[in-house]
């Protein structure tokens, strides 16, 4: 194959992937194909899920999210938290940010609109990782009172369904290495693997990063790129964190 044809194929592939991500990001309600996932009623917990966007968050909701993030994550980041908090504040309001909000139910009905009843959220985006279309989970945060009731696994099942429905080739997420429970949850319970783009798999002089990038791939191309040389360092891999 001559270089011009090869170049044309590469450009066509990039355009197709760009269109897939654009189409996925433009969906007004990504939960609509999965109505059975809108509610979770189990283990003395009753919640309702609703979608959201980063560029449509009210100031009070932003403040609520920040408080929950600080409560859940400050201890894992330690002295790095002030810097990370600024990064997360910027990320949460991005037009690319997509949300699943966990709203508590009372007497079988959703509370009236208000931040006080938001008991958790998932922040995710449709994006590229090593030229592979992925759903990247930026945050999954739950109030302590609703943790340990199976909701986290339920939300991740929904995330994987949304990724597959929107033709994403993988789900990718970042976990602090100090968060042993989260590492066990994703890897042992949900079958995620440390990606080849994770800092511990790159040829850095010393591994000093405090996080791992995990992935679950859905096709052979994503597997070959995001899980390549599993167990061995890889070259020229850079995290998009």
C-alpha positions as CSV (number, residue, x, y, z in Angstrom):
1,X,0.0,0.0,0.0
2,X,1.4,3.4,-1.0
3,X,1.9,6.2,1.6
4,X,-1.0,8.3,0.2
5,X,-3.5,5.5,0.7
6,X,-2.2,4.7,4.1
7,X,-2.4,8.3,5.1
8,X,-6.0,8.5,3.8
9,X,-6.9,5.4,5.9
10,X,-5.4,6.9,9.0
11,X,-7.3,10.1,8.5
12,X,-10.6,8.3,7.9
13,X,-10.1,6.2,11.0
14,X,-9.4,9.3,13.1
15,X,-12.5,11.1,11.7
16,X,-14.6,8.0,12.5
17,X,-13.3,7.9,16.1
18,X,-13.9,11.7,16.5
19,X,-17.4,11.3,15.2
20,X,-18.1,8.5,17.7
21,X,-16.9,10.6,20.6
22,X,-18.8,13.6,19.4
23,X,-22.0,11.6,19.1
24,X,-21.6,10.0,22.5
25,X,-20.9,13.4,24.2
26,X,-24.0,14.9,22.5
27,X,-26.5,12.5,24.0
28,X,-28.9,14.4,26.2
29,X,-29.7,11.5,28.4
30,X,-27.2,8.6,28.3
31,X,-29.3,6.7,30.8
32,X,-32.3,6.5,28.5
33,X,-31.3,3.0,27.1
34,X,-31.0,1.7,30.6
35,X,-34.2,2.6,32.5
36,X,-33.8,-0.4,34.8
37,X,-30.6,1.3,36.1
38,X,-32.3,4.5,37.1
39,X,-33.2,3.2,40.5
40,X,-31.2,1.2,43.0
41,X,-33.3,-0.3,45.9
42,X,-31.3,-2.8,47.8
43,X,-29.6,-3.4,51.2
44,X,-31.8,-0.8,52.9
45,X,-30.8,1.8,50.3
46,X,-33.2,3.5,47.9
47,X,-31.7,6.0,45.3
48,X,-32.5,7.5,41.9
49,X,-30.0,8.2,39.2
50,X,-30.1,11.2,36.9
51,X,-27.6,12.6,34.3
52,X,-25.8,15.9,34.4
53,X,-23.2,18.0,32.5
54,X,-20.3,20.0,33.8
55,X,-21.3,23.2,32.1
56,X,-24.8,23.1,33.6
57,X,-23.9,22.7,37.3
58,X,-25.4,25.3,39.7
59,X,-23.0,27.0,42.0
60,X,-24.6,25.2,45.0
61,X,-24.1,21.9,43.3
62,X,-20.5,22.6,42.6
63,X,-20.0,23.5,46.2
64,X,-21.7,20.2,47.3
65,X,-19.4,18.2,45.0
66,X,-16.3,19.9,46.3
67,X,-17.2,19.1,49.9
68,X,-17.8,15.5,49.1
69,X,-14.6,15.3,47.2
70,X,-12.6,16.8,50.0
71,X,-14.3,14.5,52.6
72,X,-13.5,11.4,50.6
73,X,-10.2,12.2,49.0
74,X,-8.2,14.6,51.1
75,X,-6.7,11.9,53.2
76,X,-5.5,9.9,50.2
77,X,-3.8,12.9,48.6
78,X,-2.3,14.2,51.8
79,X,-0.1,17.3,51.3
80,X,-0.9,17.2,47.5
81,X,-4.6,17.9,48.2
82,X,-4.6,21.7,47.8
83,X,-3.2,21.4,44.3
84,X,-5.4,18.5,43.3
85,X,-8.5,20.3,44.6
86,X,-7.8,23.2,42.2
87,X,-7.4,20.7,39.3
88,X,-10.7,19.0,40.2
89,X,-12.6,22.2,40.5
90,X,-11.6,23.1,36.9
91,X,-12.4,19.5,35.7
92,X,-15.8,19.4,37.2
93,X,-17.1,22.4,35.3
94,X,-15.7,21.4,31.9
95,X,-18.2,21.2,29.0
96,X,-16.9,17.7,28.4
97,X,-17.7,16.5,31.9
98,X,-20.7,14.1,32.2
99,X,-22.3,13.1,35.4
100,X,-24.5,10.5,37.0
101,X,-26.0,11.9,40.2
102,X,-27.2,9.7,43.0
103,X,-30.3,11.2,44.5
104,X,-31.9,9.7,47.6
105,X,-35.5,8.6,47.5
106,X,-38.1,9.2,50.2
107,X,-41.3,7.2,50.3
108,X,-40.5,5.8,46.9
109,X,-40.1,9.3,45.3
110,X,-37.2,11.5,44.5
111,X,-36.6,14.4,46.9
112,X,-37.4,17.8,45.6
113,X,-34.6,19.4,43.6
114,X,-31.7,20.3,45.9
115,X,-28.1,19.6,46.5
116,X,-28.6,18.3,50.0
117,X,-30.2,15.1,48.6
118,X,-27.3,14.3,46.2
119,X,-25.6,11.5,48.0
120,X,-23.0,10.7,45.4
121,X,-22.0,11.1,41.8
122,X,-19.9,9.7,38.9
123,X,-17.9,12.1,36.8
124,X,-16.9,10.7,33.4
125,X,-16.0,11.7,29.9
126,X,-15.8,10.3,26.4
127,X,-12.3,10.8,25.2
128,X,-9.2,9.4,23.5
129,X,-6.5,7.5,25.3
130,X,-3.6,6.5,23.0
131,X,-5.9,7.1,20.0
132,X,-8.4,4.6,21.5
133,X,-12.0,5.9,22.2
134,X,-12.6,5.3,25.9
135,X,-15.0,6.3,28.7
136,X,-12.7,7.8,31.3
137,X,-14.1,7.8,34.9
138,X,-12.7,10.9,36.6
139,X,-14.6,10.4,39.9
140,X,-17.0,8.0,41.6
141,X,-17.8,9.5,45.0
142,X,-20.5,8.3,47.5
143,X,-21.4,9.6,50.9
144,X,-20.1,7.3,53.6
145,X,-23.7,6.4,54.8
146,X,-24.5,4.8,51.4
147,X,-21.1,3.0,50.9
148,X,-20.8,-0.8,51.3
149,X,-24.3,-1.4,50.0
150,X,-23.5,-2.6,46.4
151,X,-24.1,0.8,44.8
152,X,-20.5,1.2,43.6
153,X,-20.6,-2.0,41.7
154,X,-24.0,-1.1,40.3
155,X,-22.7,2.3,39.1
156,X,-19.7,0.7,37.4
157,X,-21.9,-1.8,35.6
158,X,-23.9,1.1,34.3
159,X,-20.8,2.9,33.3
160,X,-19.6,-0.1,31.3
161,X,-23.0,-0.4,29.6
162,X,-22.9,3.3,28.7
163,X,-19.3,2.8,27.3
164,X,-20.3,-0.2,25.2
165,X,-23.6,1.4,23.9
166,X,-21.6,4.5,22.8
167,X,-18.9,2.4,21.0
168,X,-16.2,3.1,23.4
169,X,-13.4,0.5,23.4
170,X,-12.6,0.6,27.1
171,X,-13.3,2.1,30.5
172,X,-10.3,3.8,32.0
173,X,-9.9,5.2,35.5
174,X,-7.3,6.4,38.0
175,X,-6.9,5.2,41.5
176,X,-4.6,6.5,44.3
177,X,-2.2,3.7,45.3
178,X,-2.9,4.6,48.9
179,X,-6.5,3.7,48.4
180,X,-6.1,-0.1,48.9
181,X,-9.9,-0.7,49.2
182,X,-10.5,0.9,45.8
183,X,-7.6,-1.0,44.2
184,X,-9.1,-4.2,45.5
185,X,-12.6,-3.3,44.4
186,X,-11.7,-2.5,40.8
187,X,-9.1,-5.2,40.2
188,X,-10.3,-8.2,42.3
189,X,-14.1,-7.6,42.1
190,X,-14.6,-5.9,38.8
191,X,-11.7,-7.3,36.8
192,X,-9.9,-4.1,35.9
193,X,-6.1,-4.3,35.1
194,X,-3.3,-1.9,35.5
195,X,-2.9,-0.3,32.1
196,X,0.3,-0.1,30.1
197,X,-0.1,3.7,30.2
198,X,0.0,3.6,34.0
199,X,3.1,5.2,35.6
200,X,4.2,1.9,37.1
201,X,4.4,0.4,33.6
202,X,6.4,3.1,32.0
203,X,10.2,3.5,31.7
204,X,10.5,6.2,34.2
205,X,13.8,6.4,36.0
206,X,12.0,5.9,39.3
207,X,8.4,5.1,40.0
208,X,7.3,8.0,42.1
209,X,3.7,8.5,41.0
210,X,1.0,8.0,43.6
211,X,-1.6,6.6,41.3
212,X,-2.3,3.8,38.9
213,X,-4.3,3.9,35.7
214,X,-6.7,0.9,35.4
215,X,-8.6,-0.3,32.4
216,X,-11.2,-2.8,31.2
217,X,-11.0,-3.3,27.4
218,X,-13.8,-4.4,25.1
219,X,-12.0,-5.3,21.9
220,X,-8.6,-6.6,20.7
221,X,-7.2,-3.3,19.5
222,X,-7.9,-1.6,22.8
223,X,-6.4,-4.6,24.6
224,X,-3.3,-4.5,22.5
225,X,-2.7,-0.8,23.2
226,X,-3.9,-0.3,26.7
227,X,-2.8,-3.7,28.1
228,X,0.3,-4.3,25.9
229,X,3.2,-6.1,27.5
230,X,1.3,-6.7,30.7
231,X,3.7,-7.0,33.5
232,X,6.6,-5.3,31.5
233,X,7.5,-1.7,31.3
234,X,6.5,0.1,28.1
235,X,8.0,3.0,26.2
236,X,6.6,6.4,25.5
237,X,3.4,6.0,27.4
238,X,2.0,9.2,28.9
239,X,-1.1,9.5,31.1
240,X,-3.8,12.0,30.2
241,X,-4.6,12.5,33.9
